[in-house]
């Protein structure tokens, strides 16, 4: 079972299937957001359909860019053979 999972996420021949699963999960998360009650929302943007999915995606992208910046520009990342 674990070998199948590693092959699925590691091999190029499964790229189309991975992409389709990603898009399906994305669409399902946005559709599920339309089914949630918003009567107890405190802020205006919390009442917008799809806001949690958009906020989560934006947060992940921002986290990736900040970590890349810290690693490459601020010198936190070392060469691959640093400890050899």
N, CA, C and O atoms as a CHARMM CRD file, in Angstrom:
* protein
*
  336
    1    1 UNK  N      0.82200  -1.19600   0.00000 PROA 1      0.00000
    2    1 UNK  CA     0.00000   0.00000   0.00000 PROA 1      0.00000
    3    1 UNK  C      0.86100   1.25300   0.00000 PROA 1      0.00000
    4    1 UNK  O      0.60200   2.17800  -0.76900 PROA 1      0.00000
    5    2 UNK  N      1.88800   1.29800   0.85700 PROA 2      0.00000
    6    2 UNK  CA     2.74000   2.48500   0.92600 PROA 2      0.00000
    7    2 UNK  C      3.54400   2.65100  -0.35500 PROA 2      0.00000
    8    2 UNK  O      3.82400   3.77600  -0.76900 PROA 2      0.00000
    9    3 UNK  N      3.91400   1.55500  -0.97900 PROA 3      0.00000
   10    3 UNK  CA     4.65100   1.64400  -2.24300 PROA 3      0.00000
   11    3 UNK  C      3.77200   2.25600  -3.32700 PROA 3      0.00000
   12    3 UNK  O      4.26300   3.02500  -4.15400 PROA 3      0.00000
   13    4 UNK  N      2.49700   1.93300  -3.33900 PROA 4      0.00000
   14    4 UNK  CA     1.58400   2.51200  -4.32200 PROA 4      0.00000
   15    4 UNK  C      1.46100   4.02700  -4.10600 PROA 4      0.00000
   16    4 UNK  O      1.44400   4.79400  -5.06900 PROA 4      0.00000
   17    5 UNK  N      1.37800   4.45000  -2.84600 PROA 5      0.00000
   18    5 UNK  CA     1.25500   5.87800  -2.54300 PROA 5      0.00000
   19    5 UNK  C      2.52400   6.61700  -2.96700 PROA 5      0.00000
   20    5 UNK  O      2.44200   7.69400  -3.55800 PROA 5      0.00000
   21    6 UNK  N      3.68900   6.05200  -2.67300 PROA 6      0.00000
   22    6 UNK  CA     4.94500   6.68100  -3.06300 PROA 6      0.00000
   23    6 UNK  C      5.04900   6.74900  -4.57800 PROA 6      0.00000
   24    6 UNK  O      5.46200   7.77600  -5.11700 PROA 6      0.00000
   25    7 UNK  N      4.68600   5.68900  -5.26900 PROA 7      0.00000
   26    7 UNK  CA     4.71500   5.70300  -6.73300 PROA 7      0.00000
   27    7 UNK  C      3.72500   6.71600  -7.29100 PROA 7      0.00000
   28    7 UNK  O      4.02200   7.40600  -8.26700 PROA 7      0.00000
   29    8 UNK  N      2.55100   6.80700  -6.67600 PROA 8      0.00000
   30    8 UNK  CA     1.52300   7.71100  -7.17800 PROA 8      0.00000
   31    8 UNK  C      1.98400   9.16700  -7.10300 PROA 8      0.00000
   32    8 UNK  O      1.75400   9.93600  -8.03700 PROA 8      0.00000
   33    9 UNK  N      2.62900   9.55000  -6.00600 PROA 9      0.00000
   34    9 UNK  CA     3.05400  10.93300  -5.85200 PROA 9      0.00000
   35    9 UNK  C      4.44300  11.19900  -6.41000 PROA 9      0.00000
   36    9 UNK  O      4.85000  12.35700  -6.50500 PROA 9      0.00000
   37   10 UNK  N      5.17000  10.17200  -6.77800 PROA 10     0.00000
   38   10 UNK  CA     6.53100  10.37900  -7.24500 PROA 10     0.00000
   39   10 UNK  C      6.75100  10.19500  -8.72900 PROA 10     0.00000
   40   10 UNK  O      7.68000  10.77700  -9.28900 PROA 10     0.00000
   41   11 UNK  N      5.92800   9.40800  -9.37400 PROA 11     0.00000
   42   11 UNK  CA     6.17600   9.09500 -10.78100 PROA 11     0.00000
   43   11 UNK  C      5.40400  10.02600 -11.70500 PROA 11     0.00000
   44   11 UNK  O      4.28600  10.44900 -11.40900 PROA 11     0.00000
   45   12 UNK  N      6.03100  10.32700 -12.81900 PROA 12     0.00000
   46   12 UNK  CA     5.45400  11.25400 -13.79400 PROA 12     0.00000
   47   12 UNK  C      4.23800  10.66700 -14.50600 PROA 12     0.00000
   48   12 UNK  O      3.38300  11.41900 -14.97400 PROA 12     0.00000
   49   13 UNK  N      4.14500   9.36100 -14.59500 PROA 13     0.00000
   50   13 UNK  CA     3.02800   8.75500 -15.32600 PROA 13     0.00000
   51   13 UNK  C      1.68700   8.97200 -14.62700 PROA 13     0.00000
   52   13 UNK  O      0.63400   8.80400 -15.24200 PROA 13     0.00000
   53   14 UNK  N      1.71800   9.34400 -13.34500 PROA 14     0.00000
   54   14 UNK  CA     0.48900   9.60700 -12.60200 PROA 14     0.00000
   55   14 UNK  C      0.17500  11.10100 -12.49600 PROA 14     0.00000
   56   14 UNK  O     -0.70700  11.49200 -11.73100 PROA 14     0.00000
   57   15 UNK  N      0.88300  11.93300 -13.25000 PROA 15     0.00000
   58   15 UNK  CA     0.73300  13.38500 -13.12100 PROA 15     0.00000
   59   15 UNK  C     -0.67300  13.84300 -13.48500 PROA 15     0.00000
   60   15 UNK  O     -1.24100  14.68500 -12.78900 PROA 15     0.00000
   61   16 UNK  N     -1.23500  13.31700 -14.53900 PROA 16     0.00000
   62   16 UNK  CA    -2.58100  13.73000 -14.95600 PROA 16     0.00000
   63   16 UNK  C     -3.62000  13.34500 -13.91100 PROA 16     0.00000
   64   16 UNK  O     -4.52200  14.12800 -13.61700 PROA 16     0.00000
   65   17 UNK  N     -3.50300  12.16200 -13.35400 PROA 17     0.00000
   66   17 UNK  CA    -4.43900  11.71300 -12.31700 PROA 17     0.00000
   67   17 UNK  C     -4.30000  12.55700 -11.04800 PROA 17     0.00000
   68   17 UNK  O     -5.29900  12.90300 -10.41800 PROA 17     0.00000
   69   18 UNK  N     -3.05500  12.88800 -10.67300 PROA 18     0.00000
   70   18 UNK  CA    -2.83600  13.75700  -9.50200 PROA 18     0.00000
   71   18 UNK  C     -3.46200  15.12100  -9.71800 PROA 18     0.00000
   72   18 UNK  O     -4.10800  15.66000  -8.81900 PROA 18     0.00000
   73   19 UNK  N     -3.27400  15.68300 -10.90300 PROA 19     0.00000
   74   19 UNK  CA    -3.83300  16.99900 -11.20800 PROA 19     0.00000
   75   19 UNK  C     -5.35300  16.97000 -11.16500 PROA 19     0.00000
   76   19 UNK  O     -5.97200  17.90300 -10.65300 PROA 19     0.00000
   77   20 UNK  N     -5.95600  15.92800 -11.68500 PROA 20     0.00000
   78   20 UNK  CA    -7.41500  15.82000 -11.65200 PROA 20     0.00000
   79   20 UNK  C     -7.93000  15.67600 -10.22500 PROA 20     0.00000
   80   20 UNK  O     -8.94900  16.27100  -9.87300 PROA 20     0.00000
   81   21 UNK  N     -7.23900  14.89500  -9.40100 PROA 21     0.00000
   82   21 UNK  CA    -7.63200  14.77400  -7.99300 PROA 21     0.00000
   83   21 UNK  C     -7.49800  16.09700  -7.25600 PROA 21     0.00000
   84   21 UNK  O     -8.33200  16.42600  -6.41200 PROA 21     0.00000
   85   22 UNK  N     -6.46900  16.84900  -7.56500 PROA 22     0.00000
   86   22 UNK  CA    -6.28900  18.15700  -6.95100 PROA 22     0.00000
   87   22 UNK  C     -7.43700  19.08700  -7.32000 PROA 22     0.00000
   88   22 UNK  O     -8.00800  19.74400  -6.45000 PROA 22     0.00000
   89   23 UNK  N     -7.77400  19.14600  -8.59100 PROA 23     0.00000
   90   23 UNK  CA    -8.87900  20.01000  -9.02200 PROA 23     0.00000
   91   23 UNK  C    -10.20500  19.55800  -8.43000 PROA 23     0.00000
   92   23 UNK  O    -11.03900  20.38700  -8.06700 PROA 23     0.00000
   93   24 UNK  N    -10.40100  18.26300  -8.33100 PROA 24     0.00000
   94   24 UNK  CA   -11.63400  17.74800  -7.72200 PROA 24     0.00000
   95   24 UNK  C    -11.71700  18.15900  -6.25300 PROA 24     0.00000
   96   24 UNK  O    -12.77500  18.58900  -5.79500 PROA 24     0.00000
   97   25 UNK  N    -10.62400  18.03400  -5.51600 PROA 25     0.00000
   98   25 UNK  CA   -10.62000  18.44300  -4.10700 PROA 25     0.00000
   99   25 UNK  C    -10.85900  19.93900  -3.97700 PROA 25     0.00000
  100   25 UNK  O    -11.54600  20.37700  -3.05500 PROA 25     0.00000
  101   26 UNK  N    -10.30500  20.72600  -4.88400 PROA 26     0.00000
  102   26 UNK  CA   -10.50500  22.16700  -4.86000 PROA 26     0.00000
  103   26 UNK  C    -11.95800  22.53600  -5.11100 PROA 26     0.00000
  104   26 UNK  O    -12.52000  23.37200  -4.40300 PROA 26     0.00000
  105   27 UNK  N    -12.55800  21.92800  -6.09700 PROA 27     0.00000
  106   27 UNK  CA   -13.96600  22.20300  -6.42000 PROA 27     0.00000
  107   27 UNK  C    -14.87100  21.73200  -5.28300 PROA 27     0.00000
  108   27 UNK  O    -15.82300  22.42600  -4.92700 PROA 27     0.00000
  109   28 UNK  N    -14.59100  20.57600  -4.71900 PROA 28     0.00000
  110   28 UNK  CA   -15.41700  20.07800  -3.61500 PROA 28     0.00000
  111   28 UNK  C    -15.32000  20.96900  -2.38100 PROA 28     0.00000
  112   28 UNK  O    -16.31300  21.15000  -1.67500 PROA 28     0.00000
  113   29 UNK  N    -14.16000  21.52000  -2.11400 PROA 29     0.00000
  114   29 UNK  CA   -14.03300  22.40000  -0.95100 PROA 29     0.00000
  115   29 UNK  C    -14.80900  23.70100  -1.15100 PROA 29     0.00000
  116   29 UNK  O    -15.39200  24.21900  -0.19900 PROA 29     0.00000
  117   30 UNK  N    -14.82500  24.23100  -2.36400 PROA 30     0.00000
  118   30 UNK  CA   -15.59500  25.45300  -2.63400 PROA 30     0.00000
  119   30 UNK  C    -17.08900  25.15800  -2.61000 PROA 30     0.00000
  120   30 UNK  O    -17.86400  25.96100  -2.08900 PROA 30     0.00000
  121   31 UNK  N    -17.50900  24.02500  -3.16300 PROA 31     0.00000
  122   31 UNK  CA   -18.93000  23.64800  -3.13200 PROA 31     0.00000
  123   31 UNK  C    -19.38500  23.41500  -1.69900 PROA 31     0.00000
  124   31 UNK  O    -20.48400  23.82800  -1.32700 PROA 31     0.00000
  125   32 UNK  N    -18.56700  22.76600  -0.89600 PROA 32     0.00000
  126   32 UNK  CA   -18.93000  22.51000   0.49600 PROA 32     0.00000
  127   32 UNK  C    -19.07400  23.81100   1.27500 PROA 32     0.00000
  128   32 UNK  O    -19.83900  23.87900   2.23600 PROA 32     0.00000
  129   33 UNK  N    -18.34700  24.83700   0.86800 PROA 33     0.00000
  130   33 UNK  CA   -18.45100  26.11700   1.55600 PROA 33     0.00000
  131   33 UNK  C    -19.81400  26.76600   1.33900 PROA 33     0.00000
  132   33 UNK  O    -20.25800  27.53900   2.18800 PROA 33     0.00000
  133   34 UNK  N    -20.47900  26.48100   0.24500 PROA 34     0.00000
  134   34 UNK  CA   -21.81800  27.02500  -0.00100 PROA 34     0.00000
  135   34 UNK  C    -22.86000  26.38500   0.91500 PROA 34     0.00000
  136   34 UNK  O    -23.94200  26.94400   1.09900 PROA 34     0.00000
  137   35 UNK  N    -22.55600  25.24100   1.48200 PROA 35     0.00000
  138   35 UNK  CA   -23.51000  24.53300   2.33300 PROA 35     0.00000
  139   35 UNK  C    -23.40400  24.92500   3.80900 PROA 35     0.00000
  140   35 UNK  O    -24.20900  24.47200   4.62300 PROA 35     0.00000
  141   36 UNK  N    -22.43600  25.74700   4.15900 PROA 36     0.00000
  142   36 UNK  CA   -22.20100  26.12700   5.54300 PROA 36     0.00000
  143   36 UNK  C    -23.06700  27.33000   5.90500 PROA 36     0.00000
  144   36 UNK  O    -23.21000  28.26600   5.11800 PROA 36     0.00000
  145   37 UNK  N    -23.63900  27.29300   7.09700 PROA 37     0.00000
  146   37 UNK  CA   -24.44000  28.41400   7.58800 PROA 37     0.00000
  147   37 UNK  C    -23.52500  29.57000   7.97300 PROA 37     0.00000
  148   37 UNK  O    -22.47500  29.36400   8.58100 PROA 37     0.00000
  149   38 UNK  N    -23.93100  30.79000   7.61400 PROA 38     0.00000
  150   38 UNK  CA   -23.12000  31.96500   7.88700 PROA 38     0.00000
  151   38 UNK  C    -23.82100  32.95300   8.82500 PROA 38     0.00000
  152   38 UNK  O    -23.48100  34.13600   8.84000 PROA 38     0.00000
  153   39 UNK  N    -24.76000  32.49500   9.57900 PROA 39     0.00000
  154   39 UNK  CA   -25.52400  33.42400  10.41200 PROA 39     0.00000
  155   39 UNK  C    -24.73600  33.92800  11.61800 PROA 39     0.00000
  156   39 UNK  O    -25.11800  34.93800  12.20900 PROA 39     0.00000
  157   40 UNK  N    -23.65900  33.26700  11.99800 PROA 40     0.00000
  158   40 UNK  CA   -22.87600  33.70400  13.14700 PROA 40     0.00000
  159   40 UNK  C    -21.53900  34.32100  12.73900 PROA 40     0.00000
  160   40 UNK  O    -20.61800  34.38400  13.55400 PROA 40     0.00000
  161   41 UNK  N    -21.41900  34.77200  11.50400 PROA 41     0.00000
  162   41 UNK  CA   -20.17400  35.38100  11.04300 PROA 41     0.00000
  163   41 UNK  C    -20.00900  36.75600  11.67800 PROA 41     0.00000
  164   41 UNK  O    -20.97000  37.52100  11.76900 PROA 41     0.00000
  165   42 UNK  N    -18.80300  37.06700  12.11400 PROA 42     0.00000
  166   42 UNK  CA   -18.53800  38.35200  12.76700 PROA 42     0.00000
  167   42 UNK  C    -18.16200  39.43800  11.77100 PROA 42     0.00000
  168   42 UNK  O    -18.51600  40.60100  11.96500 PROA 42     0.00000
  169   43 UNK  N    -17.45700  39.08000  10.72000 PROA 43     0.00000
  170   43 UNK  CA   -16.96800  40.06200   9.76600 PROA 43     0.00000
  171   43 UNK  C    -17.64900  39.86600   8.41600 PROA 43     0.00000
  172   43 UNK  O    -18.18400  38.79700   8.12300 PROA 43     0.00000
  173   44 UNK  N    -17.61900  40.91600   7.60100 PROA 44     0.00000
  174   44 UNK  CA   -18.29900  40.89300   6.30400 PROA 44     0.00000
  175   44 UNK  C    -17.69000  39.84000   5.38500 PROA 44     0.00000
  176   44 UNK  O    -18.41600  39.12100   4.69800 PROA 44     0.00000
  177   45 UNK  N    -16.34600  39.74300   5.36800 PROA 45     0.00000
  178   45 UNK  CA   -15.70100  38.79700   4.45900 PROA 45     0.00000
  179   45 UNK  C    -15.95800  37.34400   4.84400 PROA 45     0.00000
  180   45 UNK  O    -15.79000  36.45700   4.00700 PROA 45     0.00000
  181   46 UNK  N    -16.35400  37.08000   6.06300 PROA 46     0.00000
  182   46 UNK  CA   -16.68500  35.71000   6.46000 PROA 46     0.00000
  183   46 UNK  C    -18.01200  35.25000   5.86100 PROA 46     0.00000
  184   46 UNK  O    -18.29800  34.05300   5.83600 PROA 46     0.00000
  185   47 UNK  N    -18.80200  36.16600   5.39000 PROA 47     0.00000
  186   47 UNK  CA   -20.08300  35.82100   4.75900 PROA 47     0.00000
  187   47 UNK  C    -19.93200  35.52000   3.26700 PROA 47     0.00000
  188   47 UNK  O    -20.87300  35.03200   2.64200 PROA 47     0.00000
  189   48 UNK  N    -18.78500  35.79800   2.70000 PROA 48     0.00000
  190   48 UNK  CA   -18.55800  35.55900   1.27400 PROA 48     0.00000
  191   48 UNK  C    -18.36200  34.06800   1.00500 PROA 48     0.00000
  192   48 UNK  O    -17.55300  33.42500   1.67300 PROA 48     0.00000
  193   49 UNK  N    -19.08500  33.51700   0.04600 PROA 49     0.00000
  194   49 UNK  CA   -18.87300  32.09800  -0.29400 PROA 49     0.00000
  195   49 UNK  C    -17.48900  31.90500  -0.91900 PROA 49     0.00000
  196   49 UNK  O    -17.07400  32.68100  -1.78000 PROA 49     0.00000
  197   50 UNK  N    -16.80100  30.89000  -0.49000 PROA 50     0.00000
  198   50 UNK  CA   -15.47800  30.59000  -1.01100 PROA 50     0.00000
  199   50 UNK  C    -14.35800  31.32300  -0.29700 PROA 50     0.00000
  200   50 UNK  O    -13.19100  31.11100  -0.62500 PROA 50     0.00000
  201   51 UNK  N    -14.67100  32.17900   0.67100 PROA 51     0.00000
  202   51 UNK  CA   -13.63600  32.92500   1.37900 PROA 51     0.00000
  203   51 UNK  C    -12.64200  32.02600   2.12300 PROA 51     0.00000
  204   51 UNK  O    -11.43700  32.25400   2.01600 PROA 51     0.00000
  205   52 UNK  N    -13.09700  31.01300   2.87100 PROA 52     0.00000
  206   52 UNK  CA   -12.10700  30.17800   3.56700 PROA 52     0.00000
  207   52 UNK  C    -11.14500  29.46400   2.61400 PROA 52     0.00000
  208   52 UNK  O     -9.96000  29.33100   2.92000 PROA 52     0.00000
  209   53 UNK  N    -11.64000  29.00700   1.47200 PROA 53     0.00000
  210   53 UNK  CA   -10.76000  28.33900   0.50300 PROA 53     0.00000
  211   53 UNK  C     -9.76100  29.32600  -0.07800 PROA 53     0.00000
  212   53 UNK  O     -8.58200  29.00400  -0.22700 PROA 53     0.00000
  213   54 UNK  N    -10.22100  30.51600  -0.40300 PROA 54     0.00000
  214   54 UNK  CA    -9.33100  31.53700  -0.95300 PROA 54     0.00000
  215   54 UNK  C     -8.31100  31.99100   0.08400 PROA 54     0.00000
  216   54 UNK  O     -7.13500  32.16500  -0.23700 PROA 54     0.00000
  217   55 UNK  N     -8.74800  32.18100   1.31100 PROA 55     0.00000
  218   55 UNK  CA    -7.85100  32.58500   2.39300 PROA 55     0.00000
  219   55 UNK  C     -6.80200  31.49900   2.66200 PROA 55     0.00000
  220   55 UNK  O     -5.62400  31.81000   2.83900 PROA 55     0.00000
  221   56 UNK  N     -7.21300  30.25400   2.69500 PROA 56     0.00000
  222   56 UNK  CA    -6.27300  29.16100   2.91900 PROA 56     0.00000
  223   56 UNK  C     -5.25400  29.04100   1.80400 PROA 56     0.00000
  224   56 UNK  O     -4.06800  28.83500   2.06200 PROA 56     0.00000
  225   57 UNK  N     -5.71000  29.16800   0.55900 PROA 57     0.00000
  226   57 UNK  CA    -4.79300  29.09500  -0.58000 PROA 57     0.00000
  227   57 UNK  C     -3.80300  30.25100  -0.55000 PROA 57     0.00000
  228   57 UNK  O     -2.60400  30.05600  -0.74800 PROA 57     0.00000
  229   58 UNK  N     -4.30800  31.45200  -0.30200 PROA 58     0.00000
  230   58 UNK  CA    -3.42400  32.61600  -0.23700 PROA 58     0.00000
  231   58 UNK  C     -2.41000  32.50200   0.89300 PROA 58     0.00000
  232   58 UNK  O     -1.25000  32.88200   0.73500 PROA 58     0.00000
  233   59 UNK  N     -2.84900  31.97900   2.02900 PROA 59     0.00000
  234   59 UNK  CA    -1.93400  31.80200   3.16000 PROA 59     0.00000
  235   59 UNK  C     -0.84000  30.80000   2.83400 PROA 59     0.00000
  236   59 UNK  O      0.32200  31.01800   3.17800 PROA 59     0.00000
  237   60 UNK  N     -1.19600  29.70800   2.17500 PROA 60     0.00000
  238   60 UNK  CA    -0.18900  28.70200   1.80300 PROA 60     0.00000
  239   60 UNK  C      0.81900  29.26700   0.81000 PROA 60     0.00000
  240   60 UNK  O      2.02000  29.03100   0.94200 PROA 60     0.00000
  241   61 UNK  N      0.33900  30.01000  -0.18100 PROA 61     0.00000
  242   61 UNK  CA     1.24200  30.60500  -1.16700 PROA 61     0.00000
  243   61 UNK  C      2.17500  31.60800  -0.48600 PROA 61     0.00000
  244   61 UNK  O      3.37300  31.63600  -0.76500 PROA 61     0.00000
  245   62 UNK  N      1.62400  32.42400   0.39900 PROA 62     0.00000
  246   62 UNK  CA     2.44800  33.39600   1.11800 PROA 62     0.00000
  247   62 UNK  C      3.49700  32.69700   1.99400 PROA 62     0.00000
  248   62 UNK  O      4.64500  33.13800   2.05900 PROA 62     0.00000
  249   63 UNK  N      3.10900  31.62900   2.65200 PROA 63     0.00000
  250   63 UNK  CA     4.04300  30.87000   3.48300 PROA 63     0.00000
  251   63 UNK  C      5.18800  30.29800   2.64600 PROA 63     0.00000
  252   63 UNK  O      6.34000  30.30700   3.08000 PROA 63     0.00000
  253   64 UNK  N      4.87700  29.80700   1.46200 PROA 64     0.00000
  254   64 UNK  CA     5.91500  29.25700   0.58500 PROA 64     0.00000
  255   64 UNK  C      6.87700  30.35000   0.13800 PROA 64     0.00000
  256   64 UNK  O      8.09200  30.15100   0.16400 PROA 64     0.00000
  257   65 UNK  N      6.34600  31.51200  -0.27400 PROA 65     0.00000
  258   65 UNK  CA     7.21600  32.59300  -0.72700 PROA 65     0.00000
  259   65 UNK  C      8.08200  33.14700   0.40500 PROA 65     0.00000
  260   65 UNK  O      9.25400  33.45300   0.18900 PROA 65     0.00000
  261   66 UNK  N      7.52300  33.27900   1.59600 PROA 66     0.00000
  262   66 UNK  CA     8.30900  33.77600   2.73000 PROA 66     0.00000
  263   66 UNK  C      9.41000  32.77600   3.08400 PROA 66     0.00000
  264   66 UNK  O     10.54300  33.18200   3.34500 PROA 66     0.00000
  265   67 UNK  N      9.10400  31.49000   3.10000 PROA 67     0.00000
  266   67 UNK  CA    10.12600  30.50100   3.43100 PROA 67     0.00000
  267   67 UNK  C     11.21400  30.44000   2.35500 PROA 67     0.00000
  268   67 UNK  O     12.39000  30.27200   2.67800 PROA 67     0.00000
  269   68 UNK  N     10.83700  30.57300   1.09000 PROA 68     0.00000
  270   68 UNK  CA    11.84800  30.60500   0.02100 PROA 68     0.00000
  271   68 UNK  C     12.73200  31.84700   0.16900 PROA 68     0.00000
  272   68 UNK  O     13.94900  31.76900   0.00200 PROA 68     0.00000
  273   69 UNK  N     12.12000  32.98600   0.48300 PROA 69     0.00000
  274   69 UNK  CA    12.88700  34.21000   0.66800 PROA 69     0.00000
  275   69 UNK  C     13.86700  34.06500   1.82900 PROA 69     0.00000
  276   69 UNK  O     15.03900  34.41900   1.70500 PROA 69     0.00000
  277   70 UNK  N     13.38500  33.54400   2.95600 PROA 70     0.00000
  278   70 UNK  CA    14.26600  33.36800   4.10900 PROA 70     0.00000
  279   70 UNK  C     15.39100  32.38200   3.82000 PROA 70     0.00000
  280   70 UNK  O     16.52300  32.57300   4.26500 PROA 70     0.00000
  281   71 UNK  N     15.07800  31.33700   3.07900 PROA 71     0.00000
  282   71 UNK  CA    16.09800  30.33900   2.77900 PROA 71     0.00000
  283   71 UNK  C     17.13700  30.81200   1.80000 PROA 71     0.00000
  284   71 UNK  O     18.33000  30.59100   2.00400 PROA 71     0.00000
  285   72 UNK  N     16.69800  31.46900   0.72500 PROA 72     0.00000
  286   72 UNK  CA    17.63300  31.84100  -0.33500 PROA 72     0.00000
  287   72 UNK  C     18.27600  33.20300  -0.10200 PROA 72     0.00000
  288   72 UNK  O     19.48600  33.34600  -0.28400 PROA 72     0.00000
  289   73 UNK  N     17.51300  34.18500   0.28600 PROA 73     0.00000
  290   73 UNK  CA    18.04100  35.55200   0.40400 PROA 73     0.00000
  291   73 UNK  C     18.66800  35.84700   1.76900 PROA 73     0.00000
  292   73 UNK  O     19.61800  36.62600   1.85100 PROA 73     0.00000
  293   74 UNK  N     18.16100  35.24900   2.82100 PROA 74     0.00000
  294   74 UNK  CA    18.67100  35.54900   4.16500 PROA 74     0.00000
  295   74 UNK  C     19.72200  34.55400   4.63300 PROA 74     0.00000
  296   74 UNK  O     20.22900  34.67300   5.74800 PROA 74     0.00000
  297   75 UNK  N     20.05200  33.59100   3.81300 PROA 75     0.00000
  298   75 UNK  CA    21.14200  32.67800   4.11600 PROA 75     0.00000
  299   75 UNK  C     20.81300  31.56400   5.09200 PROA 75     0.00000
  300   75 UNK  O     21.72800  30.98700   5.68000 PROA 75     0.00000
  301   76 UNK  N     19.56300  31.24200   5.28500 PROA 76     0.00000
  302   76 UNK  CA    19.22900  30.15400   6.19500 PROA 76     0.00000
  303   76 UNK  C     19.43200  28.78300   5.57200 PROA 76     0.00000
  304   76 UNK  O     19.62000  27.80000   6.28900 PROA 76     0.00000
  305   77 UNK  N     19.39800  28.70600   4.25400 PROA 77     0.00000
  306   77 UNK  CA    19.55800  27.42900   3.57700 PROA 77     0.00000
  307   77 UNK  C     21.04500  27.17900   3.31100 PROA 77     0.00000
  308   77 UNK  O     21.77700  28.08700   2.91800 PROA 77     0.00000
  309   78 UNK  N     21.46900  25.95900   3.52800 PROA 78     0.00000
  310   78 UNK  CA    22.86900  25.57900   3.30300 PROA 78     0.00000
  311   78 UNK  C     22.97000  24.69600   2.06200 PROA 78     0.00000
  312   78 UNK  O     21.97500  24.17800   1.55500 PROA 78     0.00000
  313   79 UNK  N     24.20300  24.54700   1.59600 PROA 79     0.00000
  314   79 UNK  CA    24.43300  23.65800   0.45900 PROA 79     0.00000
  315   79 UNK  C     24.05700  22.24000   0.84300 PROA 79     0.00000
  316   79 UNK  O     24.01100  21.89600   2.02400 PROA 79     0.00000
  317   80 UNK  N     23.79000  21.42300  -0.15900 PROA 80     0.00000
  318   80 UNK  CA    23.38900  20.04200   0.08800 PROA 80     0.00000
  319   80 UNK  C     24.48500  19.24800   0.77200 PROA 80     0.00000
  320   80 UNK  O     24.18900  18.36200   1.57400 PROA 80     0.00000
  321   81 UNK  N     25.72700  19.53700   0.48000 PROA 81     0.00000
  322   81 UNK  CA    26.84600  18.79500   1.07800 PROA 81     0.00000
  323   81 UNK  C     27.48700  19.56800   2.23800 PROA 81     0.00000
  324   81 UNK  O     28.68000  19.40200   2.49100 PROA 81     0.00000
  325   82 UNK  N     26.74000  20.38700   2.93100 PROA 82     0.00000
  326   82 UNK  CA    27.26900  21.23600   4.00300 PROA 82     0.00000
  327   82 UNK  C     27.87000  20.41000   5.14200 PROA 82     0.00000
  328   82 UNK  O     28.92200  20.77300   5.67000 PROA 82     0.00000
  329   83 UNK  N     27.22700  19.31300   5.52900 PROA 83     0.00000
  330   83 UNK  CA    27.69700  18.51900   6.65700 PROA 83     0.00000
  331   83 UNK  C     28.66100  17.40400   6.25200 PROA 83     0.00000
  332   83 UNK  O     29.10800  16.65200   7.11700 PROA 83     0.00000
  333   84 UNK  N     28.98900  17.27400   4.98500 PROA 84     0.00000
  334   84 UNK  CA    29.89900  16.20600   4.54800 PROA 84     0.00000
  335   84 UNK  C     31.34800  16.57300   4.78000 PROA 84     0.00000
  336   84 UNK  O     32.24200  15.78600   4.46800 PROA 84     0.00000
